[in-house]
Amino acid sequence: MSGSLSKGLGKVQVSLKWDPSPMGMPDNDLDIIAGTYNAEAPHGKAAYLVHFDSRLSPDGTINLNRDSRTGAGFGADEVMTLELDRLSPSYTRVVVGVAIQQNGGRKTFGDVPNTGVRVVEGYTELVVDDFAGVAGATAATVVEFVRDSRGVWECHRAVRGFDADPEEFAAVMGGA
């Protein structure tokens, strides 16, 4: 998404929405997860993760601003802000995904109504998806940000489904 005159991406926002489960059913609980990878292991283990239990990166450049456990509310249920232009040069890749908590039985994206993810920089939409292509999955990567040889951040749509709980997904999401 960057051209020859592009400064690359700066501050990016990922927003996630879904509808609550019907009354009496286990809650629909989806979570945004970001994994940051360094140049030595861009597809290995994440240098660090940002998610519902660790909402801020060590350097403050990635922040889970809003976390929902039910999908009840207006607009986005979860929001994560990534300040790519402030990330240390040692980090060359960030993968953002979504995992469904599996409390009360197996749920897939096809089981959760009105799911949607939107990745924007300012007013520019970078990725928009409803997870229909990964309806049978319990987790999915959404977008990959990669720093090129000039140090410019680029966005790559990366919607891929996984059959994994949030912990398993966090361990394998960067391997793709």
PELIN-V751604 format. One record per residue. RES is the residue in three letters. OMEGA is omega in radians with two decimals (none if undefined). NEAR is the number of other C-alpha atoms within 10 Angstrom. Layout:
# PELIN-V751604
res=RES omega=OMEGA near=NEAR
res=RES omega=OMEGA near=NEAR
This chain:
# PELIN-V751604
res=MET omega=3.13 near=10
res=SER omega=3.10 near=12
res=GLY omega=-3.08 near=8
res=SER omega=3.13 near=6
res=LEU omega=-3.07 near=6
res=SER omega=3.02 near=11
res=LYS omega=-3.09 near=14
res=GLY omega=-3.10 near=19
res=LEU omega=3.10 near=20
res=GLY omega=-3.11 near=16
res=LYS omega=-3.07 near=15
res=VAL omega=3.10 near=20
res=GLN omega=3.06 near=20
res=VAL omega=3.10 near=24
res=SER omega=-3.06 near=21
res=LEU omega=3.10 near=26
res=LYS omega=3.05 near=23
res=TRP omega=3.12 near=26
res=ASP omega=3.08 near=19
res=PRO omega=3.08 near=19
res=SER omega=3.10 near=17
res=PRO omega=-3.14 near=9
res=MET omega=3.10 near=7
res=GLY omega=3.13 near=6
res=MET omega=3.08 near=9
res=PRO omega=-3.11 near=15
res=ASP omega=2.94 near=20
res=ASN omega=-3.10 near=26
res=ASP omega=3.12 near=22
res=LEU omega=-3.09 near=28
res=ASP omega=2.99 near=22
res=ILE omega=3.10 near=27
res=ILE omega=3.06 near=25
res=ALA omega=3.06 near=30
res=GLY omega=-3.14 near=23
res=THR omega=-3.03 near=23
res=TYR omega=3.14 near=23
res=ASN omega=-3.06 near=19
res=ALA omega=-3.12 near=12
res=GLU omega=-3.11 near=10
res=ALA omega=-3.07 near=15
res=PRO omega=3.11 near=19
res=HIS omega=3.13 near=17
res=GLY omega=3.12 near=15
res=LYS omega=3.13 near=18
res=ALA omega=3.04 near=22
res=ALA omega=3.00 near=13
res=TYR omega=3.12 near=14
res=LEU omega=2.98 near=24
res=VAL omega=-3.09 near=21
res=HIS omega=-3.03 near=22
res=PHE omega=-3.08 near=18
res=ASP omega=3.13 near=9
res=SER omega=-2.86 near=13
res=ARG omega=-3.10 near=19
res=LEU omega=3.10 near=18
res=SER omega=-3.12 near=18
res=PRO omega=-3.12 near=12
res=ASP omega=3.09 near=10
res=GLY omega=-3.08 near=12
res=THR omega=3.10 near=16
res=ILE omega=-3.03 near=26
res=ASN omega=2.98 near=21
res=LEU omega=-3.02 near=25
res=ASN omega=-3.08 near=14
res=ARG omega=-3.13 near=16
res=ASP omega=3.12 near=21
res=SER omega=3.09 near=19
res=ARG omega=-3.05 near=15
res=THR omega=-3.04 near=16
res=GLY omega=3.13 near=23
res=ALA omega=3.12 near=16
res=GLY omega=-3.12 near=12
res=PHE omega=3.10 near=9
res=GLY omega=-3.10 near=11
res=ALA omega=3.11 near=19
res=ASP omega=3.07 near=21
res=GLU omega=3.14 near=22
res=VAL omega=3.07 near=21
res=MET omega=3.09 near=24
res=THR omega=3.12 near=20
res=LEU omega=3.09 near=23
res=GLU omega=-3.05 near=15
res=LEU omega=-3.11 near=25
res=ASP omega=3.10 near=18
res=ARG omega=-3.13 near=13
res=LEU omega=3.10 near=16
res=SER omega=3.11 near=11
res=PRO omega=3.12 near=12
res=SER omega=3.10 near=11
res=TYR omega=-3.06 near=18
res=THR omega=-3.08 near=23
res=ARG omega=3.03 near=23
res=VAL omega=3.10 near=25
res=VAL omega=3.12 near=25
res=VAL omega=3.14 near=26
res=GLY omega=3.14 near=27
res=VAL omega=3.10 near=27
res=ALA omega=3.10 near=27
res=ILE omega=3.05 near=23
res=GLN omega=-3.05 near=22
res=GLN omega=3.10 near=18
res=ASN omega=3.07 near=12
res=GLY omega=3.09 near=10
res=GLY omega=-3.07 near=7
res=ARG omega=3.06 near=11
res=LYS omega=3.07 near=21
res=THR omega=3.10 near=21
res=PHE omega=3.11 near=27
res=GLY omega=3.13 near=17
res=ASP omega=-3.06 near=15
res=VAL omega=-3.08 near=20
res=PRO omega=3.01 near=14
res=ASN omega=3.06 near=14
res=THR omega=3.09 near=18
res=GLY omega=3.07 near=17
res=VAL omega=-3.12 near=21
res=ARG omega=3.12 near=19
res=VAL omega=-3.09 near=24
res=VAL omega=2.88 near=16
res=GLU omega=-3.02 near=15
res=GLY omega=3.12 near=11
res=TYR omega=-3.10 near=6
res=THR omega=3.06 near=9
res=GLU omega=3.11 near=12
res=LEU omega=3.13 near=18
res=VAL omega=3.00 near=17
res=VAL omega=-3.11 near=18
res=ASP omega=3.13 near=15
res=ASP omega=3.11 near=18
res=PHE omega=3.12 near=24
res=ALA omega=3.14 near=13
res=GLY omega=3.11 near=13
res=VAL omega=-3.04 near=17
res=ALA omega=-3.13 near=17
res=GLY omega=-3.09 near=16
res=ALA omega=3.08 near=21
res=THR omega=3.10 near=25
res=ALA omega=3.13 near=31
res=ALA omega=2.91 near=26
res=THR omega=-3.10 near=24
res=VAL omega=-3.02 near=26
res=VAL omega=3.09 near=23
res=GLU omega=3.06 near=20
res=PHE omega=-3.08 near=20
res=VAL omega=3.09 near=21
res=ARG omega=-3.12 near=21
res=ASP omega=-3.07 near=12
res=SER omega=3.10 near=8
res=ARG omega=-3.11 near=8
res=GLY omega=-3.11 near=13
res=VAL omega=3.12 near=18
res=TRP omega=3.09 near=23
res=GLU omega=3.14 near=20
res=CYS omega=3.07 near=19
res=HIS omega=3.04 near=14
res=ARG omega=-3.05 near=15
res=ALA omega=-3.11 near=17
res=VAL omega=3.13 near=19
res=ARG omega=-3.11 near=17
res=GLY omega=3.09 near=24
res=PHE omega=3.02 near=19
res=ASP omega=-3.04 near=14
res=ALA omega=3.02 near=20
res=ASP omega=-3.06 near=17
res=PRO omega=-3.13 near=22
res=GLU omega=3.10 near=10
res=GLU omega=-3.14 near=13
res=PHE omega=-3.13 near=22
res=ALA omega=-3.13 near=24
res=ALA omega=-3.04 near=15
res=VAL omega=-3.01 near=15
res=MET omega=-3.12 near=27
res=GLY omega=-3.09 near=24
res=GLY omega=-3.08 near=12
res=ALA omega=none near=10
